Amino acid sequence: MSKRYDYRQAPELLQRLNDLDSKAVNLLPQVSYILVGDQASDYQAYTLVHHNAHYNISSLLREEAQRAYNEDKALVVPGFIGDYPEALWVLSEAQLPDFVQGLEQVRTEQQYQALKSRFAVRRSDPDFWRYSDLLHRVAKRYRGIEYGLFDYNRLENR
C-alpha cells in the first residue's frame, strides 16, 4: 500500500521548496508539476508555483522595471494548479530527497539543466507520451469530473 499524503498539505520534505533561495526560484518556470510514486503505487501530484514579486503594480506597462526578483518565492501545493505545465518532474519516493536537495542548491542555468536531465521529463524524451498518459491518469484521479487534458505548449525543453 502506498504512503498517503494529506491532500491539503505537501509532505514536509517538499515543503522545504517553499523556502528556496530567490536565485533558484528565478530559474523555475511559473508552473511545474511534480509526480511522486512508482508503478506499483499511486502517484501523488504536487504543483510548484513560482510567485513573481513586484515593487509596484500600479501600471500595466514596464513590468520588468517593477519586478523584485530577489523577493520571488516558490510554493508547493498538493494536486494540480493550472492546465499549462511548464515543467514536469517524475520522481520515485527514493529520489525525492535528492531532488529537493538539488533544487535547493541550484543557482545557475547549467545547474538547473543538470537537475532537469536527472529528474524532469522533457518534450524531447522518447517516453514523453508514456509520461503524459501517466500525468493524465493521475489528474483524472485528482480532479474527477473537472478532469481535462493539459496543454503542453508552454512545456519547456531546456
N, C-alpha and C positions, 0 to 999 in steps of 0.2 A: 504494500500500500504506500502510495507516495505521501510525502510530507505536505500537509495543507497549510497554507498561509492565510492569515486574516485578510479578507478582501479589502478592508478599509485601510490597511497599513502595509507598507512594504516590509520585508524582513529586515532585521537590524543591520545586517551586512550591507544590503543595498541602500539603506538609509544613509550610510556614510557618503554616498554620492551627493546628498543634499548639501554637504559641506565642501564640495570640490573647490579648489582654487580657481579664481576667475580666468587664469590662463588656460586651464583645462576646459572650463565651461565654454570659452570663446572658440574653441576648436570643434565643439559639438554642433550638430545641426539643431534646428528648433524642436523636432520631434523624433525620438528614437524609440523603437520597440525592443524590449528585452524578453526573450523566452528562456525560461529556466526549467530544465527537466531532462528526460531521456525517453527513448522509445517505449520503455517498459512502464512508464508512469505518465500521468497527466502533466502537461506543461503548464507552468504558471506564467502569466503575462504581466509585464510592467511597462509603463511609459516613462521615459526620461525626457523631461521638458527643459528646454533652455529658455530662461526668462531674460529678456533684454532690459537692462536698466537705462534710464534716461535722466538727464539733469532737468529737463523741462519738456512737456508735451503740449505746449500751448500753440504749436504751429504744425501743420501737416507737411511743411516744406523743410528741407535741410535736416532730415533726421540724423544723418551721420554726425553733424555738428552738435547734436543734443545727446548722443549716446555716451553713457557712463560705463565703458567696457569693463573697468576694474570692479564694478559692482554687480555684474551679471551673476545669476545664480542658477543652479540646477535643482530640479525637484523630481523625485521618483514616486510614482503613484501606481497602485495595483490596477490592472486592466488596461484598457486602450483609451487614449485620448486622441481624437482626430482620425482622419481617414487617409492622410498623406504622409506615411512614414518616410523619413529621410535617411534613416539608418536602421538596420535590423541586426540584432545581436542574438545568437542562439548558443546557449551555454548549458552544460551539464551542471548539476549541483556541485560536483567536484571542481569545476573550472571557475565557479563564482568568486571565490576569494582572490584568485589570480587576476580575474577581470577587474574587480573593484580596486585592487592594489595597483594594477596597471593604469587604470583611468585616473587614479589619484596622483600618479607620478607623471602623467602626460603634461608637457609644456611646449612642445613643438609639433608642427605638422608631420614631421617624419616619425615622431613617437606615436602620434595618433594613427598614422597609416600602418605602422608596425602592429599596433594593438588591433586594428581592423583586420589585418592579414591573419591574425591569430584567432579572432573570435567572431568577426562580422560576416554577414552574407552580402556579397556584392552582386550587382546585376550581371556581372560577367562570370559569376560562379557557375560551373557546369550543372550543379544541382540546384540552381536558383528556383526552378519551378517546383521542385520537391519541397523546398523550404517555404515557398509561397503557399502550397497546399496545406502544410503544417500550420502556418500562421492563420490561414482562413478557418481551419478546423478549430483552433484554439479560440479565435474571435467568435465563432458561431456559438461555442460553449459559453463564453463570457457574455455575449450580447443578446443571445436568444433571438427574439422576433425583430430586434433592431439590427441584426446582422446584415452586412453588405460587403462587397468586395473593396479592397484597398486600392488606392490609386498610386502606382509606383513612379509617376512622372518626376517626383522630387527625390527619389531614392538615389543617394549619392553612390558613385562608383570609385571614389578616391581611396 
